[in-house]
C-alpha cells in the first residue's frame, strides 16, 4: 500500500480536503496528525533568560552609538533658568 500526503483543514470539527481526492468511493484512509503544543511557562522563561548569540562587533557598534547619542548633563533645571 502506497503512502500519500493529503492536505486538509479542520472546519466545524470536520476535515476538509485542500487537495482533490482521487480515491474510489468507500476507500478507508488512516489519518496521522500532530496537535499544536503550548510551551510551559518554564520553557518560555528559560528561553527568555538564555543569552543570544551576538557578534562582538555588533556589541561594540551598539556601545559606540549609545555613547554618541548621550546628551550633556546639566546641573540646573529649566525652573532655575526661569527665576533669573
Buried (B, 14 or more C-beta within 10 A) or exposed (E): EEEEEEEEEEEEEEEEEEEEEEEEEEEEEEEEEEEEEEEEEEEEEEEEEEEEEEEEEEEEEEEEEEEEEEEEEEEEEEEEEEEE
